[in-house]
Amino acid sequence: MSDTSRRKFIAAAGAGTAATAVAGGVTLATGGSAAAARPRPGTAKEAVVAYVENHRSDRLTILVGEREIEVRDRDLVTRILNAAGGN
């Protein structure tokens, strides 16, 4: 993503839906125990945005500060979509 499109994306995300995830271990609360997720050393200390472009894919783009991380995790995508609600 270019800086210009990233700024536009973050502005649009702020006006709509926000989802937070950290690559490698945060469990979204969907009826499970919130105590199960524990931050590890090196956990992000900046704003984190999770972007699911296609709800049918297993691909999740995580924006952390100036970094962009692509994660392939169908279960995490499903949990984010469930937490976001909708039909």
N, C-alpha and C positions, 0 to 999 in steps of 0.2 A: 504494500500500500504506500502511496506517496504521502508526504506530510499533509498536503492539501486535502486529499481524500480522507485521511485519518481524522483530521480536524472536523470535517463535515460529518463523518460517521459518528464521532464522539458527541457532537452537538445534537445529531438526530437521536442517538441512543439516550441522551439525557432528557430529551423531550418525551420519549416513549418509554420503553422497557429497559430496566437495568438488571443484569444478572452478574453475579460475582462468583468467580471460581479461581482456584489457584492450581496450576498444572501439578499433577503428582500427588494429590491426596485429600482435598477437601470433599467431604460428603455433604451434599445438599440435604437439608432437613425435609424429608417427605414422609414423616411419620416415624422415622428412626430416631435413635438417640443422638442428640446434638453433641454429647460428650465424646462420641466416637472419633470425631475429627480433632486432631491436635496439630497446631503449627509446628513445623520442623525448622531447624536452623536454616537460614537462607530464604525463608518465606518472604514473598513480595511485601514491600513496605510502601508501595505506590498504588495508585488507582489501578484496578483490574477490570477489564471489560471482556465478557465472553460473547462471541458472535457465532451463531449457527446460521449459515447461509441457506442450507437445504435441510429441512426437518427429516428427510428420509435418509440422509447420509450419516456416516459416523465421524465426520470431520467437524472440528470445533476450532475456531481461531480465537486465541487469547491475546489481548493487547495489554501489555504491562509497561506503563511509562512509554518509552520510545521503542520498546521491543515488540515483536510479533511472533507468537509461538503457535504452530499448528499441531493439534493433538488429534489422534484418531482413537476415539473411545465411544462406542455406541451407547454404552450404559450411562456415561456422563452426559452425553447429548440428550438422552431420554429423560434423565433426572432434571436437567435444566429446563427442558420443554415442559415437563410436568409442573415444576415450580413456577414457571411463567404463566401457567394456566391457559385459558383459551379453549377452543374447540378443535 
